[in-house]
Amino acid sequence: MEITIEPVKDAVGYNVLWGHSREKLYHSYMTFDKDLRVGALVDGQSYDVRVDSFNESGITTGKVTFVE
């Protein structure tokens, strides 16, 4: 899965979370870049993905997106 993050002003980095349900985002990856490739996913499986931004002041929770 290729993820391109729309940069957020003053963000230091991003936490990308994904899972099989919007209530079960059990997998995550932290990045400081706006482009990310997530491997080792099951072919044909749909996922819910959320991108949270963070900086020294805390974390801003993103919106969950359904990906087929």
PDB file of N, CA, C and O in Angstrom:
ATOM      1  N   MET A   1       0.853  -1.158   0.000  1.00  0.00           N
ATOM      2  CA  MET A   1       0.000   0.000   0.000  1.00  0.00           C
ATOM      3  C   MET A   1       0.908   1.231   0.000  1.00  0.00           C
ATOM      4  O   MET A   1       1.811   1.354   0.828  1.00  0.00           O
ATOM      5  N   GLU A   2       0.655   2.119  -0.925  1.00  0.00           N
ATOM      6  CA  GLU A   2       1.390   3.381  -1.009  1.00  0.00           C
ATOM      7  C   GLU A   2       0.557   4.470  -0.348  1.00  0.00           C
ATOM      8  O   GLU A   2      -0.619   4.642  -0.668  1.00  0.00           O
ATOM      9  N   ILE A   3       1.169   5.199   0.570  1.00  0.00           N
ATOM     10  CA  ILE A   3       0.471   6.271   1.275  1.00  0.00           C
ATOM     11  C   ILE A   3       1.223   7.574   1.038  1.00  0.00           C
ATOM     12  O   ILE A   3       2.431   7.656   1.265  1.00  0.00           O
ATOM     13  N   THR A   4       0.503   8.581   0.583  1.00  0.00           N
ATOM     14  CA  THR A   4       1.056   9.925   0.443  1.00  0.00           C
ATOM     15  C   THR A   4       0.327  10.809   1.444  1.00  0.00           C
ATOM     16  O   THR A   4      -0.894  10.956   1.389  1.00  0.00           O
ATOM     17  N   ILE A   5       1.082  11.386   2.346  1.00  0.00           N
ATOM     18  CA  ILE A   5       0.512  12.184   3.437  1.00  0.00           C
ATOM     19  C   ILE A   5       0.506  13.647   3.033  1.00  0.00           C
ATOM     20  O   ILE A   5       1.520  14.191   2.596  1.00  0.00           O
ATOM     21  N   GLU A   6      -0.655  14.277   3.187  1.00  0.00           N
ATOM     22  CA  GLU A   6      -0.734  15.714   2.955  1.00  0.00           C
ATOM     23  C   GLU A   6      -0.089  16.405   4.155  1.00  0.00           C
ATOM     24  O   GLU A   6      -0.565  16.258   5.280  1.00  0.00           O
ATOM     25  N   PRO A   7       0.990  17.158   3.925  1.00  0.00           N
ATOM     26  CA  PRO A   7       1.711  17.765   5.055  1.00  0.00           C
ATOM     27  C   PRO A   7       0.818  18.647   5.928  1.00  0.00           C
ATOM     28  O   PRO A   7      -0.050  19.364   5.430  1.00  0.00           O
ATOM     29  N   VAL A   8       1.048  18.577   7.229  1.00  0.00           N
ATOM     30  CA  VAL A   8       0.330  19.386   8.204  1.00  0.00           C
ATOM     31  C   VAL A   8       1.302  20.425   8.753  1.00  0.00           C
ATOM     32  O   VAL A   8       2.425  20.090   9.130  1.00  0.00           O
ATOM     33  N   LYS A   9       0.874  21.679   8.798  1.00  0.00           N
ATOM     34  CA  LYS A   9       1.727  22.762   9.289  1.00  0.00           C
ATOM     35  C   LYS A   9       2.176  22.459  10.718  1.00  0.00           C
ATOM     36  O   LYS A   9       1.365  22.075  11.561  1.00  0.00           O
ATOM     37  N   ASP A  10       3.453  22.630  10.980  1.00  0.00           N
ATOM     38  CA  ASP A  10       4.087  22.437  12.293  1.00  0.00           C
ATOM     39  C   ASP A  10       4.185  20.982  12.737  1.00  0.00           C
ATOM     40  O   ASP A  10       4.580  20.723  13.874  1.00  0.00           O
ATOM     41  N   ALA A  11       3.839  20.025  11.877  1.00  0.00           N
ATOM     42  CA  ALA A  11       3.971  18.611  12.251  1.00  0.00           C
ATOM     43  C   ALA A  11       5.439  18.195  12.147  1.00  0.00           C
ATOM     44  O   ALA A  11       6.135  18.558  11.199  1.00  0.00           O
ATOM     45  N   VAL A  12       5.891  17.432  13.133  1.00  0.00           N
ATOM     46  CA  VAL A  12       7.248  16.883  13.120  1.00  0.00           C
ATOM     47  C   VAL A  12       7.249  15.536  12.398  1.00  0.00           C
ATOM     48  O   VAL A  12       8.194  15.213  11.679  1.00  0.00           O
ATOM     49  N   GLY A  13       6.188  14.754  12.592  1.00  0.00           N
ATOM     50  CA  GLY A  13       6.085  13.435  11.971  1.00  0.00           C
ATOM     51  C   GLY A  13       4.656  12.946  11.973  1.00  0.00           C
ATOM     52  O   GLY A  13       3.730  13.665  12.349  1.00  0.00           O
ATOM     53  N   TYR A  14       4.492  11.685  11.537  1.00  0.00           N
ATOM     54  CA  TYR A  14       3.160  11.111  11.375  1.00  0.00           C
ATOM     55  C   TYR A  14       3.144   9.668  11.867  1.00  0.00           C
ATOM     56  O   TYR A  14       4.113   8.933  11.681  1.00  0.00           O
ATOM     57  N   ASN A  15       2.050   9.268  12.490  1.00  0.00           N
ATOM     58  CA  ASN A  15       1.795   7.884  12.846  1.00  0.00           C
ATOM     59  C   ASN A  15       0.716   7.366  11.901  1.00  0.00           C
ATOM     60  O   ASN A  15      -0.395   7.894  11.868  1.00  0.00           O
ATOM     61  N   VAL A  16       1.048   6.334  11.137  1.00  0.00           N
ATOM     62  CA  VAL A  16       0.094   5.718  10.215  1.00  0.00           C
ATOM     63  C   VAL A  16      -0.392   4.442  10.884  1.00  0.00           C
ATOM     64  O   VAL A  16       0.408   3.560  11.195  1.00  0.00           O
ATOM     65  N   LEU A  17      -1.701   4.338  11.108  1.00  0.00           N
ATOM     66  CA  LEU A  17      -2.291   3.167  11.749  1.00  0.00           C
ATOM     67  C   LEU A  17      -3.234   2.487  10.773  1.00  0.00           C
ATOM     68  O   LEU A  17      -3.927   3.160  10.009  1.00  0.00           O
ATOM     69  N   TRP A  18      -3.269   1.140  10.789  1.00  0.00           N
ATOM     70  CA  TRP A  18      -4.185   0.412   9.907  1.00  0.00           C
ATOM     71  C   TRP A  18      -4.622  -0.883  10.562  1.00  0.00           C
ATOM     72  O   TRP A  18      -3.962  -1.414  11.455  1.00  0.00           O
ATOM     73  N   GLY A  19      -5.767  -1.377  10.082  1.00  0.00           N
ATOM     74  CA  GLY A  19      -6.322  -2.621  10.595  1.00  0.00           C
ATOM     75  C   GLY A  19      -7.523  -3.050   9.774  1.00  0.00           C
ATOM     76  O   GLY A  19      -7.864  -2.420   8.774  1.00  0.00           O
ATOM     77  N   HIS A  20      -8.160  -4.129  10.206  1.00  0.00           N
ATOM     78  CA  HIS A  20      -9.294  -4.698   9.474  1.00  0.00           C
ATOM     79  C   HIS A  20     -10.625  -4.071   9.863  1.00  0.00           C
ATOM     80  O   HIS A  20     -11.659  -4.390   9.275  1.00  0.00           O
ATOM     81  N   SER A  21     -10.606  -3.180  10.852  1.00  0.00           N
ATOM     82  CA  SER A  21     -11.811  -2.499  11.309  1.00  0.00           C
ATOM     83  C   SER A  21     -11.399  -1.134  11.845  1.00  0.00           C
ATOM     84  O   SER A  21     -10.293  -0.973  12.361  1.00  0.00           O
ATOM     85  N   ARG A  22     -12.282  -0.157  11.723  1.00  0.00           N
ATOM     86  CA  ARG A  22     -11.933   1.192  12.195  1.00  0.00           C
ATOM     87  C   ARG A  22     -11.740   1.252  13.704  1.00  0.00           C
ATOM     88  O   ARG A  22     -11.122   2.189  14.210  1.00  0.00           O
ATOM     89  N   GLU A  23     -12.264   0.258  14.432  1.00  0.00           N
ATOM     90  CA  GLU A  23     -12.060   0.189  15.878  1.00  0.00           C
ATOM     91  C   GLU A  23     -10.832  -0.645  16.248  1.00  0.00           C
ATOM     92  O   GLU A  23     -10.460  -0.711  17.420  1.00  0.00           O
ATOM     93  N   LYS A  24     -10.202  -1.281  15.258  1.00  0.00           N
ATOM     94  CA  LYS A  24      -9.081  -2.186  15.524  1.00  0.00           C
ATOM     95  C   LYS A  24      -7.880  -1.840  14.648  1.00  0.00           C
ATOM     96  O   LYS A  24      -7.453  -2.644  13.819  1.00  0.00           O
ATOM     97  N   LEU A  25      -7.346  -0.646  14.837  1.00  0.00           N
ATOM     98  CA  LEU A  25      -6.161  -0.209  14.097  1.00  0.00           C
ATOM     99  C   LEU A  25      -4.930  -0.637  14.889  1.00  0.00           C
ATOM    100  O   LEU A  25      -4.273   0.180  15.534  1.00  0.00           O
ATOM    101  N   TYR A  26      -4.631  -1.938  14.827  1.00  0.00           N
ATOM    102  CA  TYR A  26      -3.597  -2.530  15.679  1.00  0.00           C
ATOM    103  C   TYR A  26      -2.185  -2.412  15.112  1.00  0.00           C
ATOM    104  O   TYR A  26      -1.217  -2.648  15.836  1.00  0.00           O
ATOM    105  N   HIS A  27      -2.045  -2.056  13.847  1.00  0.00           N
ATOM    106  CA  HIS A  27      -0.728  -1.964  13.216  1.00  0.00           C
ATOM    107  C   HIS A  27      -0.390  -0.492  13.007  1.00  0.00           C
ATOM    108  O   HIS A  27      -1.265   0.325  12.717  1.00  0.00           O
ATOM    109  N   SER A  28       0.887  -0.168  13.160  1.00  0.00           N
ATOM    110  CA  SER A  28       1.261   1.236  13.001  1.00  0.00           C
ATOM    111  C   SER A  28       2.683   1.370  12.478  1.00  0.00           C
ATOM    112  O   SER A  28       3.495   0.448  12.563  1.00  0.00           O
ATOM    113  N   TYR A  29       2.951   2.535  11.941  1.00  0.00           N
ATOM    114  CA  TYR A  29       4.263   2.871  11.432  1.00  0.00           C
ATOM    115  C   TYR A  29       4.458   4.366  11.637  1.00  0.00           C
ATOM    116  O   TYR A  29       3.576   5.162  11.313  1.00  0.00           O
ATOM    117  N   MET A  30       5.617   4.751  12.179  1.00  0.00           N
ATOM    118  CA  MET A  30       5.914   6.163  12.377  1.00  0.00           C
ATOM    119  C   MET A  30       6.859   6.620  11.273  1.00  0.00           C
ATOM    120  O   MET A  30       7.824   5.930  10.942  1.00  0.00           O
ATOM    121  N   THR A  31       6.571   7.790  10.708  1.00  0.00           N
ATOM    122  CA  THR A  31       7.411   8.326   9.641  1.00  0.00           C
ATOM    123  C   THR A  31       7.578   9.833   9.812  1.00  0.00           C
ATOM    124  O   THR A  31       6.731  10.512  10.392  1.00  0.00           O
ATOM    125  N   PHE A  32       8.684  10.328   9.296  1.00  0.00           N
ATOM    126  CA  PHE A  32       8.939  11.765   9.294  1.00  0.00           C
ATOM    127  C   PHE A  32       8.870  12.313   7.874  1.00  0.00           C
ATOM    128  O   PHE A  32       9.142  13.489   7.633  1.00  0.00           O
ATOM    129  N   ASP A  33       8.499  11.433   6.933  1.00  0.00           N
ATOM    130  CA  ASP A  33       8.406  11.782   5.522  1.00  0.00           C
ATOM    131  C   ASP A  33       6.938  11.802   5.109  1.00  0.00           C
ATOM    132  O   ASP A  33       6.085  11.324   5.857  1.00  0.00           O
ATOM    133  N   LYS A  34       6.629  12.345   3.937  1.00  0.00           N
ATOM    134  CA  LYS A  34       5.236  12.402   3.483  1.00  0.00           C
ATOM    135  C   LYS A  34       4.845  11.231   2.595  1.00  0.00           C
ATOM    136  O   LYS A  34       3.672  11.091   2.248  1.00  0.00           O
ATOM    137  N   ASP A  35       5.805  10.385   2.219  1.00  0.00           N
ATOM    138  CA  ASP A  35       5.529   9.209   1.399  1.00  0.00           C
ATOM    139  C   ASP A  35       5.919   7.945   2.159  1.00  0.00           C
ATOM    140  O   ASP A  35       6.985   7.882   2.771  1.00  0.00           O
ATOM    141  N   LEU A  36       5.047   6.943   2.114  1.00  0.00           N
ATOM    142  CA  LEU A  36       5.281   5.716   2.861  1.00  0.00           C
ATOM    143  C   LEU A  36       4.757   4.534   2.062  1.00  0.00           C
ATOM    144  O   LEU A  36       3.683   4.599   1.465  1.00  0.00           O
ATOM    145  N   ARG A  37       5.524   3.460   2.060  1.00  0.00           N
ATOM    146  CA  ARG A  37       5.095   2.204   1.440  1.00  0.00           C
ATOM    147  C   ARG A  37       4.971   1.169   2.543  1.00  0.00           C
ATOM    148  O   ARG A  37       5.944   0.859   3.230  1.00  0.00           O
ATOM    149  N   VAL A  38       3.756   0.632   2.709  1.00  0.00           N
ATOM    150  CA  VAL A  38       3.483  -0.392   3.717  1.00  0.00           C
ATOM    151  C   VAL A  38       3.406  -1.736   3.004  1.00  0.00           C
ATOM    152  O   VAL A  38       2.554  -1.935   2.138  1.00  0.00           O
ATOM    153  N   GLY A  39       4.290  -2.653   3.363  1.00  0.00           N
ATOM    154  CA  GLY A  39       4.306  -3.975   2.751  1.00  0.00           C
ATOM    155  C   GLY A  39       3.702  -5.008   3.690  1.00  0.00           C
ATOM    156  O   GLY A  39       3.165  -4.671   4.745  1.00  0.00           O
ATOM    157  N   ALA A  40       3.797  -6.258   3.296  1.00  0.00           N
ATOM    158  CA  ALA A  40       3.349  -7.396   4.111  1.00  0.00           C
ATOM    159  C   ALA A  40       1.861  -7.335   4.442  1.00  0.00           C
ATOM    160  O   ALA A  40       1.446  -7.716   5.537  1.00  0.00           O
ATOM    161  N   LEU A  41       1.057  -6.853   3.488  1.00  0.00           N
ATOM    162  CA  LEU A  41      -0.385  -6.852   3.659  1.00  0.00           C
ATOM    163  C   LEU A  41      -0.976  -8.031   2.896  1.00  0.00           C
ATOM    164  O   LEU A  41      -0.345  -8.559   1.980  1.00  0.00           O
ATOM    165  N   VAL A  42      -2.161  -8.438   3.262  1.00  0.00           N
ATOM    166  CA  VAL A  42      -2.833  -9.560   2.606  1.00  0.00           C
ATOM    167  C   VAL A  42      -3.495  -9.065   1.320  1.00  0.00           C
ATOM    168  O   VAL A  42      -4.295  -8.130   1.347  1.00  0.00           O
ATOM    169  N   ASP A  43      -3.158  -9.695   0.198  1.00  0.00           N
ATOM    170  CA  ASP A  43      -3.720  -9.318  -1.090  1.00  0.00           C
ATOM    171  C   ASP A  43      -5.232  -9.558  -1.105  1.00  0.00           C
ATOM    172  O   ASP A  43      -5.696 -10.624  -0.700  1.00  0.00           O
ATOM    173  N   GLY A  44      -5.989  -8.580  -1.565  1.00  0.00           N
ATOM    174  CA  GLY A  44      -7.438  -8.703  -1.639  1.00  0.00           C
ATOM    175  C   GLY A  44      -8.160  -8.321  -0.355  1.00  0.00           C
ATOM    176  O   GLY A  44      -9.390  -8.281  -0.339  1.00  0.00           O
ATOM    177  N   GLN A  45      -7.443  -8.044   0.709  1.00  0.00           N
ATOM    178  CA  GLN A  45      -8.033  -7.668   1.994  1.00  0.00           C
ATOM    179  C   GLN A  45      -8.223  -6.151   2.041  1.00  0.00           C
ATOM    180  O   GLN A  45      -7.348  -5.407   1.595  1.00  0.00           O
ATOM    181  N   SER A  46      -9.332  -5.693   2.564  1.00  0.00           N
ATOM    182  CA  SER A  46      -9.552  -4.254   2.729  1.00  0.00           C
ATOM    183  C   SER A  46      -9.038  -3.821   4.104  1.00  0.00           C
ATOM    184  O   SER A  46      -8.971  -4.623   5.034  1.00  0.00           O
ATOM    185  N   TYR A  47      -8.679  -2.549   4.214  1.00  0.00           N
ATOM    186  CA  TYR A  47      -8.117  -2.017   5.453  1.00  0.00           C
ATOM    187  C   TYR A  47      -8.726  -0.655   5.759  1.00  0.00           C
ATOM    188  O   TYR A  47      -9.162   0.074   4.868  1.00  0.00           O
ATOM    189  N   ASP A  48      -8.739  -0.342   7.038  1.00  0.00           N
ATOM    190  CA  ASP A  48      -9.041   1.008   7.496  1.00  0.00           C
ATOM    191  C   ASP A  48      -7.712   1.633   7.882  1.00  0.00           C
ATOM    192  O   ASP A  48      -6.899   1.003   8.558  1.00  0.00           O
ATOM    193  N   VAL A  49      -7.487   2.878   7.452  1.00  0.00           N
ATOM    194  CA  VAL A  49      -6.206   3.558   7.666  1.00  0.00           C
ATOM    195  C   VAL A  49      -6.470   4.925   8.285  1.00  0.00           C
ATOM    196  O   VAL A  49      -7.413   5.621   7.910  1.00  0.00           O
ATOM    197  N   ARG A  50      -5.617   5.297   9.243  1.00  0.00           N
ATOM    198  CA  ARG A  50      -5.693   6.629   9.855  1.00  0.00           C
ATOM    199  C   ARG A  50      -4.281   7.191   9.956  1.00  0.00           C
ATOM    200  O   ARG A  50      -3.348   6.470  10.312  1.00  0.00           O
ATOM    201  N   VAL A  51      -4.120   8.472   9.647  1.00  0.00           N
ATOM    202  CA  VAL A  51      -2.833   9.147   9.768  1.00  0.00           C
ATOM    203  C   VAL A  51      -2.961  10.227  10.835  1.00  0.00           C
ATOM    204  O   VAL A  51      -3.751  11.161  10.696  1.00  0.00           O
ATOM    205  N   ASP A  52      -2.177  10.090  11.902  1.00  0.00           N
ATOM    206  CA  ASP A  52      -2.130  11.084  12.973  1.00  0.00           C
ATOM    207  C   ASP A  52      -0.850  11.897  12.816  1.00  0.00           C
ATOM    208  O   ASP A  52       0.199  11.341  12.492  1.00  0.00           O
ATOM    209  N   SER A  53      -0.924  13.198  13.040  1.00  0.00           N
ATOM    210  CA  SER A  53       0.274  14.040  13.003  1.00  0.00           C
ATOM    211  C   SER A  53       0.690  14.354  14.435  1.00  0.00           C
ATOM    212  O   SER A  53      -0.136  14.369  15.348  1.00  0.00           O
ATOM    213  N   PHE A  54       1.997  14.608  14.616  1.00  0.00           N
ATOM    214  CA  PHE A  54       2.468  14.952  15.957  1.00  0.00           C
ATOM    215  C   PHE A  54       3.596  15.967  15.900  1.00  0.00           C
ATOM    216  O   PHE A  54       4.292  16.110  14.895  1.00  0.00           O
ATOM    217  N   ASN A  55       3.748  16.664  17.014  1.00  0.00           N
ATOM    218  CA  ASN A  55       4.876  17.563  17.230  1.00  0.00           C
ATOM    219  C   ASN A  55       5.148  17.626  18.730  1.00  0.00           C
ATOM    220  O   ASN A  55       4.643  16.796  19.486  1.00  0.00           O
ATOM    221  N   GLU A  56       5.922  18.581  19.154  1.00  0.00           N
ATOM    222  CA  GLU A  56       6.298  18.687  20.567  1.00  0.00           C
ATOM    223  C   GLU A  56       5.104  18.955  21.481  1.00  0.00           C
ATOM    224  O   GLU A  56       5.183  18.710  22.684  1.00  0.00           O
ATOM    225  N   SER A  57       4.006  19.453  20.929  1.00  0.00           N
ATOM    226  CA  SER A  57       2.828  19.798  21.729  1.00  0.00           C
ATOM    227  C   SER A  57       1.841  18.649  21.883  1.00  0.00           C
ATOM    228  O   SER A  57       0.958  18.712  22.738  1.00  0.00           O
ATOM    229  N   GLY A  58       1.972  17.594  21.069  1.00  0.00           N
ATOM    230  CA  GLY A  58       1.049  16.467  21.190  1.00  0.00           C
ATOM    231  C   GLY A  58       0.708  15.842  19.857  1.00  0.00           C
ATOM    232  O   GLY A  58       1.399  16.039  18.858  1.00  0.00           O
ATOM    233  N   ILE A  59      -0.385  15.075  19.864  1.00  0.00           N
ATOM    234  CA  ILE A  59      -0.823  14.320  18.690  1.00  0.00           C
ATOM    235  C   ILE A  59      -2.186  14.829  18.236  1.00  0.00           C
ATOM    236  O   ILE A  59      -3.075  15.062  19.056  1.00  0.00           O
ATOM    237  N   THR A  60      -2.345  15.000  16.927  1.00  0.00           N
ATOM    238  CA  THR A  60      -3.638  15.331  16.341  1.00  0.00           C
ATOM    239  C   THR A  60      -4.133  14.095  15.591  1.00  0.00           C
ATOM    240  O   THR A  60      -3.487  13.625  14.655  1.00  0.00           O
ATOM    241  N   THR A  61      -5.277  13.583  16.010  1.00  0.00           N
ATOM    242  CA  THR A  61      -5.851  12.368  15.420  1.00  0.00           C
ATOM    243  C   THR A  61      -6.443  12.679  14.059  1.00  0.00           C
ATOM    244  O   THR A  61      -7.165  13.662  13.896  1.00  0.00           O
ATOM    245  N   GLY A  62      -6.135  11.836  13.082  1.00  0.00           N
ATOM    246  CA  GLY A  62      -6.646  12.000  11.735  1.00  0.00           C
ATOM    247  C   GLY A  62      -7.972  11.284  11.536  1.00  0.00           C
ATOM    248  O   GLY A  62      -8.530  10.708  12.470  1.00  0.00           O
ATOM    249  N   LYS A  63      -8.463  11.330  10.315  1.00  0.00           N
ATOM    250  CA  LYS A  63      -9.729  10.707   9.942  1.00  0.00           C
ATOM    251  C   LYS A  63      -9.452   9.305   9.400  1.00  0.00           C
ATOM    252  O   LYS A  63      -8.483   9.098   8.670  1.00  0.00           O
ATOM    253  N   VAL A  64     -10.306   8.345   9.761  1.00  0.00           N
ATOM    254  CA  VAL A  64     -10.157   6.974   9.280  1.00  0.00           C
ATOM    255  C   VAL A  64     -10.687   6.891   7.845  1.00  0.00           C
ATOM    256  O   VAL A  64     -11.769   7.390   7.538  1.00  0.00           O
ATOM    257  N   THR A  65      -9.898   6.246   6.971  1.00  0.00           N
ATOM    258  CA  THR A  65     -10.254   6.061   5.573  1.00  0.00           C
ATOM    259  C   THR A  65     -10.294   4.577   5.252  1.00  0.00           C
ATOM    260  O   THR A  65      -9.398   3.832   5.648  1.00  0.00           O
ATOM    261  N   PHE A  66     -11.326   4.142   4.538  1.00  0.00           N
ATOM    262  CA  PHE A  66     -11.470   2.747   4.131  1.00  0.00           C
ATOM    263  C   PHE A  66     -10.741   2.551   2.803  1.00  0.00           C
ATOM    264  O   PHE A  66     -10.957   3.307   1.856  1.00  0.00           O
ATOM    265  N   VAL A  67      -9.869   1.524   2.734  1.00  0.00           N
ATOM    266  CA  VAL A  67      -9.092   1.250   1.534  1.00  0.00           C
ATOM    267  C   VAL A  67      -9.348  -0.181   1.084  1.00  0.00           C
ATOM    268  O   VAL A  67      -9.216  -1.121   1.867  1.00  0.00           O
ATOM    269  N   GLU A  68      -9.719  -0.339  -0.194  1.00  0.00           N
ATOM    270  CA  GLU A  68      -9.964  -1.694  -0.731  1.00  0.00           C
ATOM    271  C   GLU A  68      -8.776  -2.138  -1.546  1.00  0.00           C
ATOM    272  O   GLU A  68      -8.776  -3.245  -2.085  1.00  0.00           O
TER     273      GLU A  68
END
